[in-house]
Amino acid sequence: MRAKKLWLCAGLILVGCDDDRVYVGEDKIYQVAMTADTPAAIESEEGGALFIVEQRADLPIIPPTNAELADRMSGVRAYRDLPFPRLPWVERGELEIQIDFTLSNLDDADRDIDVIVNGANEFDEYVPGVTIVEEDPIPLHSQWERRYTVKAKSRITDTVREEDLDEAAVDLATVVNGAPNSDEIVYFENKSTMDVRSMKYIPAVIPGLVAVRLGLRTNRAANLLLEASIRVRDVGDKLADQDAPHMRIEPEPFSPVFPETD
């Protein structure tokens, strides 16, 4: 009897380890590289600089039929003041996304490196931009960002979790819907359900992310490599096979908006 109980527990553990997330992308790995020769994305007259390299990863989305698009065009009339021309084909929660990455420092010296992630839905893509403070270029907040100090000739691994990217979907819809000071709205420690500045701007319908832009950001050029895998839980049955036709994703860039001051 004891042996049978142990066998049953082992079986339950195996079932519990089953993961219904699938890897996306033609090669299942996305790479973003920076070299010592990478030009600065922006420089100030005083010599300050920012180096930013990015790559957008579009998810393979099943394209809607003409009838399905027409249904979403007519369905938008049931809501007031949505900031979209139609209801989204992919709504929040239909695709749950996780990013696992390895960040490698190929230099002979330690480096401080920001890994940045910004999201795009069918309509809009978040593009943070840069501001100048006392002649120095200062990056505005990405929707997800972390700074890592990576030792020479070494690497680190980390994960952007499903809940982080769900928050990015809400924040993108919120700032597009007119929330003031969008740079603060997307800051990773400001959660939409607790931030009184954003609550009234969260639209009744939130598009899900259909793409993410992965990037590296530093204050000096360096030899760096970001390798990322993207796993998706297809809750809404919207994910296409890699070789099947995909929905064309052409979002409009959205950059931070700040409140007007006297």
TIMARNU-499802 format. One line per 5 residues: number of its first residue (from 1); their letters; for each residue x, y negated, z of N, C-alpha, C. Coordinates in pm, whole numbers. Layout:
% residues N
NUM) A) X/Y/Z/X/Y/Z/X/Y/Z ~ ...
% end
This chain:
% residues 262
1) MRAKK) 84/120/0/0/0/0/87/-125/0 ~ 194/-126/79/282/-242/85/346/-268/-51 ~ 389/-163/-120/451/-180/-252/351/-238/-351 ~ 225/-197/-342/122/-247/-432/100/-395/-410 ~ 98/-437/-282/78/-579/-251/191/-663/-307
6) LWLCA) 315/-612/-296/429/-687/-347/420/-699/-498 ~ 376/-595/-566/364/-598/-712/258/-699/-754 ~ 147/-705/-681/42/-801/-713/92/-944/-695 ~ 169/-970/-589/223/-1105/-568/316/-1145/-681 ~ 400/-1049/-726/490/-1079/-836/412/-1113/-961
11) GLILV) 303/-1041/-985/220/-1070/-1101/159/-1208/-1094 ~ 115/-1249/-977/57/-1382/-961/160/-1490/-986 ~ 283/-1467/-942/389/-1565/-964/415/-1581/-1112 ~ 417/-1470/-1186/441/-1478/-1330/330/-1555/-1399 ~ 207/-1532/-1361/96/-1605/-1420/106/-1753/-1389
16) GCDDD) 143/-1784/-1265/153/-1924/-1224/263/-1998/-1297 ~ 364/-1926/-1348/474/-1991/-1417/444/-2019/-1563 ~ 331/-1971/-1615/295/-1995/-1753/273/-2145/-1775 ~ 331/-2200/-1882/323/-2345/-1909/261/-2363/-2046 ~ 149/-2435/-2052/80/-2454/-2179/127/-2579/-2252
21) RVYVG) 233/-2642/-2208/291/-2755/-2280/375/-2704/-2397 ~ 374/-2777/-2507/451/-2738/-2625/552/-2848/-2657 ~ 668/-2808/-2708/768/-2903/-2751/729/-2957/-2889 ~ 750/-3087/-2910/717/-3148/-3037/843/-3203/-3102 ~ 832/-3235/-3230/947/-3285/-3306/1002/-3177/-3396
26) EDKIY) 1054/-3219/-3511/1102/-3123/-3611/1212/-3035/-3556 ~ 1305/-3093/-3481/1415/-3015/-3424/1401/-2995/-3274 ~ 1288/-3042/-3217/1257/-3029/-3075/1349/-3109/-2983 ~ 1447/-3178/-3040/1537/-3263/-2962/1548/-3399/-3032 ~ 1529/-3505/-2955/1548/-3641/-3006/1678/-3695/-2949
31) QVAMT) 1758/-3759/-3034/1886/-3812/-2992/1893/-3963/-3014 ~ 1946/-4032/-2915/1975/-4175/-2926/2121/-4193/-2887 ~ 2200/-4249/-2977/2345/-4260/-2953/2390/-4405/-2960 ~ 2488/-4437/-2878/2557/-4567/-2882/2706/-4540/-2890 ~ 2777/-4623/-2964/2923/-4610/-2972/2987/-4742/-2931
36) ADTPA) 3119/-4738/-2918/3193/-4858/-2882/3184/-4965/-2991 ~ 3141/-4925/-3112/3129/-5020/-3223/2986/-5069/-3243 ~ 2894/-5027/-3159/2755/-5072/-3173/2747/-5223/-3151 ~ 2688/-5297/-3244/2678/-5443/-3225/2577/-5478/-3117 ~ 2595/-5593/-3056/2501/-5638/-2953/2365/-5667/-3014
41) AIESE) 2259/-5632/-2940/2124/-5666/-2984/2099/-5815/-2969 ~ 2161/-5877/-2867/2149/-6020/-2846/2271/-6067/-2768 ~ 2320/-6185/-2804/2434/-6246/-2735/2401/-6391/-2703 ~ 2456/-6439/-2592/2440/-6579/-2557/2565/-6656/-2595 ~ 2555/-6789/-2599/2671/-6872/-2631/2779/-6863/-2526
46) EGGAL) 2740/-6821/-2405/2838/-6809/-2296/2906/-6672/-2292 ~ 2873/-6586/-2385/2942/-6457/-2393/2866/-6339/-2335 ~ 2749/-6365/-2273/2669/-6253/-2224/2607/-6176/-2339 ~ 2588/-6047/-2321/2536/-5964/-2430/2454/-5848/-2375 ~ 2363/-5802/-2458/2287/-5680/-2432/2300/-5588/-2553
51) FIVEQ) 2325/-5462/-2524/2336/-5360/-2627/2217/-5264/-2609 ~ 2136/-5253/-2712/2014/-5170/-2704/2005/-5085/-2830 ~ 1990/-4955/-2812/1963/-4864/-2923/1839/-4783/-2888 ~ 1751/-4763/-2988/1623/-4697/-2963/1584/-4608/-3080 ~ 1496/-4514/-3051/1434/-4431/-3154/1290/-4403/-3115
56) RADLP) 1198/-4421/-3210/1059/-4390/-3181/1029/-4245/-3219 ~ 958/-4176/-3132/917/-4038/-3154/765/-4035/-3166 ~ 716/-4010/-3287/572/-4002/-3311/525/-3859/-3285 ~ 417/-3846/-3211/361/-3713/-3188/285/-3668/-3313 ~ 288/-3538/-3342/213/-3488/-3459/64/-3477/-3426
61) IIPPT) -13/-3576/-3467/-155/-3583/-3433/-239/-3533/-3551 ~ -337/-3451/-3520/-432/-3407/-3624/-505/-3530/-3677 ~ -503/-3555/-3809/-570/-3675/-3861/-722/-3661/-3853 ~ -792/-3769/-3815/-938/-3762/-3811/-996/-3762/-3952 ~ -1113/-3704/-3966/-1184/-3710/-4094/-1247/-3848/-4110
66) NAELA) -1293/-3878/-4231/-1361/-4005/-4255/-1485/-4018/-4167 ~ -1555/-3905/-4148/-1675/-3909/-4064/-1640/-3936/-3919 ~ -1529/-3877/-3872/-1488/-3900/-3734/-1444/-4045/-3713 ~ -1375/-4102/-3811/-1337/-4243/-3800/-1460/-4334/-3803 ~ -1555/-4302/-3890/-1678/-4382/-3896/-1753/-4377/-3764
71) DRMSG) -1753/-4259/-3702/-1819/-4245/-3572/-1753/-4334/-3468 ~ -1621/-4346/-3474/-1551/-4432/-3378/-1567/-4580/-3410 ~ -1585/-4611/-3536/-1614/-4750/-3572/-1750/-4792/-3518 ~ -1849/-4705/-3534/-1984/-4739/-3485/-1991/-4731/-3333 ~ -1914/-4642/-3274/-1918/-4623/-3129/-1866/-4741/-3050
76) VRAYR) -1780/-4824/-3113/-1723/-4937/-3040/-1831/-5038/-3004 ~ -1942/-5037/-3075/-2050/-5133/-3047/-2119/-5107/-2912 ~ -2098/-4990/-2857/-2158/-4958/-2727/-2083/-5025/-2612 ~ -1968/-5086/-2641/-1886/-5148/-2537/-1871/-5297/-2568 ~ -1849/-5373/-2465/-1827/-5516/-2483/-1679/-5550/-2471
81) DLPFP) -1631/-5628/-2565/-1498/-5690/-2555/-1382/-5590/-2548 ~ -1393/-5478/-2615/-1276/-5390/-2625/-1175/-5455/-2719 ~ -1046/-5448/-2687/-944/-5514/-2770/-900/-5427/-2889 ~ -987/-5341/-2937/-954/-5251/-3047/-1065/-5259/-3152 ~ -1030/-5236/-3279/-1132/-5245/-3385/-1229/-5127/-3386
86) RLPWV) -1193/-5021/-3320/-1278/-4901/-3310/-1239/-4825/-3185 ~ -1318/-4724/-3152/-1278/-4636/-3042/-1157/-4554/-3085 ~ -1067/-4524/-2994/-947/-4449/-3032/-980/-4305/-3069 ~ -903/-4253/-3162/-913/-4111/-3197/-853/-4027/-3083 ~ -743/-4075/-3023/-682/-4008/-2908/-704/-4096/-2786
91) ERGEL) -780/-4047/-2692/-807/-4123/-2570/-715/-4077/-2456 ~ -709/-4161/-2355/-628/-4130/-2237/-665/-3993/-2181 ~ -565/-3914/-2149/-588/-3782/-2089/-596/-3669/-2189 ~ -608/-3700/-2318/-619/-3593/-2417/-483/-3532/-2451 ~ -376/-3611/-2438/-241/-3561/-2457/-159/-3601/-2335
96) EIQID) -115/-3503/-2258/-35/-3531/-2139/111/-3503/-2173 ~ 193/-3607/-2160/329/-3606/-2215/433/-3605/-2103 ~ 536/-3527/-2124/651/-3526/-2032/779/-3532/-2116 ~ 876/-3611/-2070/1004/-3623/-2139/1114/-3575/-2045 ~ 1191/-3477/-2088/1309/-3431/-2016/1432/-3476/-2094
101) FTLSN) 1531/-3532/-2026/1645/-3583/-2101/1776/-3558/-2029 ~ 1882/-3558/-2110/2020/-3552/-2062/2091/-3677/-2113 ~ 2155/-3748/-2022/2230/-3868/-2056/2378/-3839/-2038 ~ 2455/-3853/-2145/2598/-3820/-2142/2682/-3946/-2161 ~ 2781/-3961/-2074/2881/-4067/-2087/3006/-4004/-2147
106) LDDAD) 3038/-4042/-2271/3150/-3983/-2341/3280/-4061/-2323 ~ 3273/-4169/-2246/3391/-4254/-2224/3479/-4200/-2111 ~ 3599/-4258/-2101/3692/-4222/-1995/3674/-4307/-1870 ~ 3569/-4388/-1867/3541/-4473/-1751/3394/-4459/-1714 ~ 3362/-4487/-1587/3223/-4483/-1542/3142/-4591/-1614
111) RDIDV) 3013/-4564/-1637/2927/-4660/-1706/2793/-4674/-1633 ~ 2741/-4798/-1630/2604/-4824/-1584/2514/-4830/-1707 ~ 2413/-4744/-1709/2331/-4726/-1829/2184/-4728/-1791 ~ 2104/-4803/-1865/1959/-4801/-1848/1899/-4709/-1953 ~ 1819/-4613/-1908/1735/-4536/-2000/1598/-4602/-2000
116) IVNGA) 1547/-4634/-2119/1420/-4706/-2129/1323/-4628/-2217 ~ 1195/-4637/-2181/1089/-4570/-2256/971/-4667/-2267 ~ 920/-4685/-2389/801/-4765/-2411/704/-4685/-2497 ~ 575/-4711/-2477/473/-4632/-2543/402/-4704/-2656 ~ 337/-4625/-2740/253/-4677/-2847/126/-4595/-2854
121) NEFDE) 13/-4664/-2874/-111/-4594/-2907/-141/-4618/-3054 ~ -261/-4587/-3098/-293/-4601/-3241/-291/-4746/-3287 ~ -304/-4839/-3193/-322/-4979/-3229/-202/-5068/-3195 ~ -136/-5040/-3084/-33/-5130/-3033/87/-5052/-2980 ~ 204/-5116/-2989/330/-5061/-2936/395/-5166/-2848
126) YVPGV) 435/-5125/-2728/493/-5222/-2635/639/-5247/-2669 ~ 673/-5375/-2690/810/-5416/-2724/851/-5524/-2623 ~ 933/-5491/-2523/958/-5583/-2411/1023/-5715/-2448 ~ 1126/-5711/-2530/1197/-5834/-2561/1298/-5872/-2454 ~ 1354/-5992/-2469/1462/-6041/-2384/1436/-6188/-2355
131) TIVEE) 1472/-6233/-2236/1467/-6374/-2203/1607/-6422/-2168 ~ 1630/-6552/-2175/1760/-6610/-2143/1748/-6684/-2010 ~ 1830/-6644/-1914/1832/-6708/-1783/1974/-6757/-1757 ~ 1989/-6891/-1746/2122/-6951/-1723/2225/-6898/-1823 ~ 2183/-6898/-1950/2268/-6860/-2063/2296/-6711/-2073
136) DPIPL) 2238/-6631/-1985/2258/-6486/-1993/2131/-6418/-2044 ~ 2143/-6324/-2138/2026/-6249/-2185/1982/-6148/-2079 ~ 1855/-6157/-2041/1800/-6067/-1938/1688/-5984/-2003 ~ 1698/-5852/-1997/1593/-5769/-2058/1464/-5776/-1976 ~ 1353/-5787/-2044/1224/-5776/-1976/1195/-5629/-1950
141) HSQWE) 1101/-5604/-1858/1076/-5467/-1813/1025/-5378/-1926 ~ 1084/-5261/-1935/1025/-5156/-2018/915/-5086/-1938 ~ 834/-5007/-2005/725/-4939/-1935/777/-4831/-1841 ~ 890/-4775/-1874/961/-4686/-1781/1108/-4715/-1801 ~ 1181/-4732/-1691/1324/-4755/-1702/1393/-4713/-1573
146) RRYTV) 1513/-4664/-1588/1597/-4628/-1474/1741/-4661/-1508 ~ 1814/-4711/-1409/1957/-4736/-1427/2035/-4623/-1363 ~ 2132/-4573/-1437/2215/-4462/-1390/2361/-4505/-1397 ~ 2436/-4472/-1293/2580/-4483/-1298/2634/-4344/-1329 ~ 2688/-4328/-1449/2732/-4197/-1496/2884/-4196/-1497
151) KAKSR) 2939/-4099/-1428/3084/-4087/-1421/3144/-4059/-1559 ~ 3273/-4087/-1571/3342/-4063/-1697/3332/-3917/-1738 ~ 3306/-3896/-1867/3301/-3761/-1925/3204/-3669/-1849 ~ 3090/-3723/-1811/2993/-3642/-1737/2853/-3675/-1786 ~ 2757/-3604/-1731/2619/-3621/-1774/2525/-3605/-1657
156) ITDTV) 2404/-3658/-1674/2298/-3640/-1575/2170/-3600/-1649 ~ 2078/-3540/-1576/1948/-3505/-1634/1838/-3566/-1548 ~ 1724/-3595/-1611/1610/-3649/-1538/1484/-3625/-1621 ~ 1371/-3664/-1564/1241/-3640/-1627/1154/-3763/-1615 ~ 1086/-3798/-1725/978/-3895/-1722/849/-3815/-1713
161) REEDL) 779/-3826/-1602/668/-3736/-1571/540/-3777/-1643 ~ 446/-3683/-1646/317/-3708/-1709/248/-3829/-1648 ~ 252/-3843/-1516/183/-3955/-1452/248/-4089/-1487 ~ 380/-4089/-1513/447/-4212/-1554/398/-4257/-1691 ~ 383/-4164/-1782/340/-4199/-1917/190/-4224/-1924
166) DEAAV) 114/-4164/-1834/-28/-4200/-1823/-41/-4344/-1778 ~ 40/-4386/-1683/40/-4526/-1638/81/-4619/-1752 ~ 175/-4575/-1835/216/-4656/-1949/99/-4677/-2046 ~ 16/-4574/-2065/-101/-4587/-2153/-199/-4690/-2097 ~ -223/-4685/-1966/-315/-4780/-1902/-258/-4922/-1911
171) DLATV) -130/-4937/-1881/-68/-5069/-1882/-71/-5131/-2022 ~ -45/-5051/-2124/-46/-5104/-2261/-185/-5155/-2297 ~ -288/-5077/-2267/-425/-5122/-2295/-460/-5246/-2215 ~ -408/-5256/-2093/-440/-5367/-2004/-379/-5498/-2052 ~ -252/-5494/-2093/-189/-5618/-2139/-244/-5662/-2274
176) VNGAP) -277/-5568/-2359/-340/-5603/-2487/-477/-5665/-2463 ~ -541/-5627/-2354/-674/-5679/-2320/-667/-5816/-2251 ~ -549/-5877/-2246/-541/-6014/-2199/-486/-6034/-2060 ~ -437/-5931/-1994/-381/-5950/-1860/-263/-6045/-1866 ~ -261/-6148/-1780/-149/-6243/-1782/-23/-6181/-1725
181) NSDEI) 90/-6238/-1766/221/-6192/-1719/238/-6042/-1738 ~ 234/-6002/-1865/241/-5859/-1896/373/-5796/-1854 ~ 480/-5876/-1843/608/-5821/-1798/596/-5763/-1658 ~ 516/-5826/-1573/496/-5774/-1438/395/-5660/-1435 ~ 298/-5665/-1523/197/-5558/-1527/261/-5423/-1557
186) VYFEN) 358/-5422/-1650/418/-5294/-1691/530/-5249/-1597 ~ 571/-5333/-1504/679/-5294/-1412/641/-5164/-1340 ~ 733/-5068/-1337/697/-4932/-1298/645/-4921/-1154 ~ 680/-5015/-1066/632/-5007/-928/494/-5070/-909 ~ 444/-5139/-1010/310/-5198/-1003/210/-5103/-1067
191) KSTMD) 134/-5033/-986/39/-4934/-1035/-96/-4999/-1065 ~ -155/-4964/-1177/-275/-5031/-1225/-392/-5017/-1128 ~ -403/-4905/-1060/-516/-4884/-969/-503/-4963/-840 ~ -385/-5021/-816/-361/-5095/-691/-324/-5240/-715 ~ -305/-5280/-839/-259/-5414/-872/-380/-5502/-905
196) VRSMK) -414/-5593/-816/-533/-5677/-834/-519/-5766/-956 ~ -396/-5794/-999/-376/-5878/-1117/-421/-5809/-1245 ~ -421/-5676/-1245/-451/-5604/-1368/-588/-5539/-1368 ~ -648/-5516/-1251/-770/-5434/-1244/-881/-5483/-1337 ~ -907/-5613/-1338/-1021/-5662/-1416/-993/-5663/-1567
201) YIPAV) -867/-5637/-1604/-832/-5635/-1746/-822/-5493/-1802 ~ -838/-5392/-1717/-832/-5255/-1766/-958/-5227/-1849 ~ -945/-5196/-1977/-1064/-5178/-2060/-1140/-5052/-2025 ~ -1267/-5049/-2064/-1353/-4934/-2033/-1306/-4808/-2105 ~ -1243/-4824/-2219/-1188/-4711/-2294/-1039/-4737/-2312
206) IPGLV) -957/-4637/-2281/-811/-4651/-2288/-756/-4554/-2392 ~ -690/-4606/-2494/-626/-4516/-2591/-511/-4439/-2527 ~ -494/-4316/-2567/-379/-4238/-2521/-256/-4271/-2602 ~ -139/-4243/-2547/-16/-4263/-2621/-5/-4160/-2732 ~ 37/-4206/-2849/61/-4115/-2962/207/-4122/-3007
211) AVRLG) 286/-4206/-2940/429/-4217/-2970/499/-4277/-2849 ~ 628/-4248/-2837/711/-4311/-2735/841/-4356/-2801 ~ 896/-4465/-2751/1024/-4515/-2802/1128/-4497/-2693 ~ 1228/-4416/-2724/1334/-4383/-2629/1454/-4473/-2655 ~ 1521/-4518/-2549/1632/-4607/-2572/1738/-4607/-2464
216) LRTNR) 1854/-4664/-2500/1966/-4689/-2410/1992/-4839/-2408 ~ 2025/-4892/-2291/2050/-5035/-2277/2168/-5056/-2182 ~ 2266/-5135/-2224/2383/-5163/-2141/2426/-5307/-2162 ~ 2519/-5351/-2077/2577/-5485/-2092/2706/-5484/-2174 ~ 2750/-5366/-2214/2870/-5355/-2297/2859/-5230/-2381
221) AANLL) 2914/-5236/-2500/2910/-5119/-2587/2988/-5004/-2524 ~ 2938/-4883/-2543/3000/-4766/-2484/2965/-4645/-2570 ~ 3034/-4536/-2544/3007/-4411/-2616/2911/-4327/-2532 ~ 2785/-4330/-2569/2679/-4268/-2490/2589/-4184/-2579 ~ 2527/-4084/-2520/2433/-4000/-2594/2315/-3964/-2504
226) LEASI) 2195/-3991/-2554/2072/-3950/-2487/2008/-3840/-2570 ~ 1985/-3724/-2510/1918/-3612/-2576/1791/-3582/-2499 ~ 1678/-3589/-2568/1549/-3576/-2499/1461/-3473/-2568 ~ 1384/-3402/-2488/1280/-3314/-2539/1146/-3366/-2488 ~ 1045/-3357/-2573/912/-3406/-2540/815/-3289/-2540
231) RVRDV) 753/-3267/-2424/654/-3160/-2412/516/-3221/-2393 ~ 418/-3163/-2460/283/-3218/-2460/184/-3111/-2421 ~ 95/-3147/-2328/-18/-3062/-2293/-139/-3112/-2373 ~ -186/-3032/-2466/-289/-3074/-2562/-428/-3051/-2504 ~ -467/-3136/-2411/-596/-3121/-2343/-712/-3146/-2438
236) GDKLA) -697/-3242/-2529/-807/-3280/-2618/-805/-3213/-2753 ~ -716/-3116/-2773/-706/-3045/-2900/-681/-3143/-3015 ~ -583/-3231/-2997/-551/-3332/-3098/-412/-3314/-3157 ~ -338/-3214/-3112/-200/-3196/-3157/-195/-3105/-3279 ~ -129/-3153/-3384/-116/-3074/-3507/10/-2988/-3501
241) DQDAP) 11/-2883/-3581/134/-2808/-3601/236/-2897/-3670 ~ 363/-2872/-3647/466/-2959/-3700/461/-2969/-3852 ~ 428/-2860/-3920/428/-2859/-4066/293/-2898/-4126 ~ 193/-2924/-4042/60/-2961/-4091/55/-3112/-4114 ~ -47/-3160/-4187/-62/-3306/-4205/-78/-3376/-4071
246) HMRIE) -17/-3495/-4060/-21/-3572/-3936/-95/-3703/-3959 ~ -152/-3755/-3853/-210/-3888/-3856/-97/-3991/-3875 ~ -121/-4088/-3960/-22/-4194/-3981/-33/-4295/-3867 ~ 80/-4321/-3801/82/-4409/-3684/150/-4539/-3721 ~ 74/-4650/-3720/127/-4781/-3757/80/-4887/-3657
251) PEPFS) 123/-4878/-3533/79/-4975/-3432/142/-5112/-3453 ~ 73/-5215/-3403/126/-5351/-3406/216/-5374/-3284 ~ 332/-5435/-3302/417/-5465/-3185/347/-5564/-3091 ~ 357/-5535/-2961/305/-5627/-2860/417/-5663/-2765 ~ 446/-5792/-2754/552/-5840/-2666/492/-5911/-2546
256) PVFPE) 567/-5921/-2436/515/-5979/-2313/458/-6119/-2329 ~ 351/-6144/-2254/286/-6274/-2250/296/-6325/-2108 ~ 330/-6452/-2093/344/-6512/-1961/237/-6619/-1940 ~ 192/-6636/-1816/92/-6741/-1790/147/-6879/-1824 ~ 61/-6964/-1874/104/-7101/-1902/125/-7176/-1770
261) TD) 226/-7260/-1768/254/-7342/-1649/257/-7489/-1689 ~ 225/-7576/-1595/226/-7721/-1622/369/-7773/-1626
% end
